[in-house]
């Protein structure tokens, strides 16, 4: 459902003489391409409130492939995304530290299993 009704929009244009701003700037593809090329860590908040983190590996007109470290990769329809935000350096570092801790604990568990 459009935000403005076409008749209302036309009436406003005739009154003010100004054209309304465009609904789409066509910059989405350029932004997603830049994020994918840099493998920039992103956070996606979905319409149901779930938050997922990873980097954008692929995108097209209808969906995004989110690659995640230590978790399955996801294909997410764009209409299910509320917003995309780039991860800050601090958050990226904490994610990397968490991944290292998980790997270290797995290695310690494997070493303990082999000793028994």
C-alpha positions as CSV (number, residue, x, y, z in Angstrom):
1,X,0.0,0.0,0.0
2,X,1.6,3.3,-1.0
3,X,2.1,5.9,1.6
4,X,0.4,8.6,-0.5
5,X,-2.7,8.1,-2.5
6,X,-2.1,9.0,-6.2
7,X,-5.0,11.5,-6.2
8,X,-3.7,13.1,-3.0
9,X,-0.2,13.3,-4.5
10,X,-1.5,15.0,-7.7
11,X,-3.6,17.5,-5.7
12,X,-0.5,18.4,-3.6
13,X,1.6,18.8,-6.7
14,X,-0.9,21.2,-8.2
15,X,-1.1,23.3,-5.0
16,X,2.6,23.6,-4.3
17,X,4.0,23.3,-7.8
18,X,6.7,20.9,-6.5
19,X,7.2,17.3,-7.4
20,X,7.4,14.9,-4.5
21,X,10.7,13.1,-3.8
22,X,11.2,9.7,-5.5
23,X,10.1,6.6,-3.6
24,X,13.3,4.8,-4.6
25,X,16.8,6.2,-5.1
26,X,18.1,3.0,-6.8
27,X,21.1,2.9,-4.5
28,X,20.2,-0.4,-2.9
29,X,22.2,-2.5,-5.4
30,X,25.3,-0.3,-5.2
31,X,25.2,-0.5,-1.4
32,X,24.8,-4.3,-1.3
33,X,27.5,-4.7,-3.9
34,X,29.9,-2.6,-1.8
35,X,29.1,-4.6,1.3
36,X,29.6,-7.9,-0.5
37,X,32.9,-6.9,-2.1
38,X,34.4,-5.8,1.2
39,X,32.9,-8.7,3.0
40,X,31.7,-6.2,5.6
41,X,30.1,-7.7,8.7
42,X,26.5,-6.7,8.9
43,X,23.5,-7.1,11.2
44,X,20.1,-7.8,9.7
45,X,17.0,-7.3,11.8
46,X,14.1,-9.3,10.4
47,X,10.4,-8.3,10.4
48,X,9.7,-10.9,13.1
49,X,12.3,-9.3,15.4
50,X,15.1,-11.9,14.9
51,X,18.6,-10.5,14.5
52,X,21.2,-12.3,12.4
53,X,24.8,-11.4,11.8
54,X,27.2,-12.3,9.0
55,X,28.3,-10.9,5.6
56,X,26.5,-10.6,2.4
57,X,27.9,-13.1,-0.2
58,X,25.3,-12.8,-2.8
59,X,22.1,-10.7,-3.5
60,X,19.6,-10.4,-6.3
61,X,16.3,-8.6,-6.8
62,X,14.4,-10.7,-4.2
63,X,16.9,-12.1,-1.7
64,X,20.2,-11.9,0.1
65,X,22.6,-14.7,1.0
66,X,24.0,-14.1,4.4
67,X,27.2,-16.1,5.1
68,X,27.8,-16.7,8.8
69,X,30.8,-18.1,10.6
70,X,30.0,-21.2,12.7
71,X,26.4,-21.2,11.7
72,X,24.5,-22.2,8.5
73,X,24.4,-19.7,5.7
74,X,21.0,-18.1,5.1
75,X,18.9,-17.1,2.1
76,X,16.7,-14.3,3.3
77,X,13.9,-12.7,1.2
78,X,14.3,-8.9,1.1
79,X,10.7,-8.3,2.1
80,X,11.5,-10.1,5.4
81,X,14.3,-7.6,6.3
82,X,13.5,-4.6,8.5
83,X,17.0,-3.1,8.2
84,X,20.6,-3.8,7.5
85,X,23.4,-2.2,9.6
86,X,27.1,-2.4,9.3
87,X,29.0,-3.9,12.2
88,X,31.3,-1.6,14.2
89,X,34.9,-2.5,14.7
90,X,34.2,-3.3,18.4
91,X,31.4,-5.7,17.6
92,X,33.5,-7.4,14.8
93,X,36.3,-7.9,17.3
94,X,34.0,-9.4,19.9
95,X,32.6,-11.8,17.3
96,X,36.1,-12.8,16.3
97,X,37.1,-13.3,20.0
98,X,34.0,-15.4,20.6
99,X,34.8,-17.6,17.6
100,X,38.4,-18.1,18.8
101,X,37.1,-19.0,22.3
102,X,34.6,-21.6,20.8
103,X,37.4,-23.1,18.7
104,X,39.7,-23.2,21.7
105,X,37.1,-24.9,23.9
106,X,36.4,-27.5,21.1
107,X,40.1,-28.2,20.8
108,X,40.4,-28.6,24.6
109,X,37.4,-31.0,24.7
110,X,38.9,-33.1,21.8
111,X,42.2,-33.2,23.6
112,X,40.5,-34.4,26.8
113,X,38.6,-37.1,24.9
114,X,41.8,-38.4,23.3
115,X,43.5,-38.6,26.8
116,X,40.8,-40.8,28.2
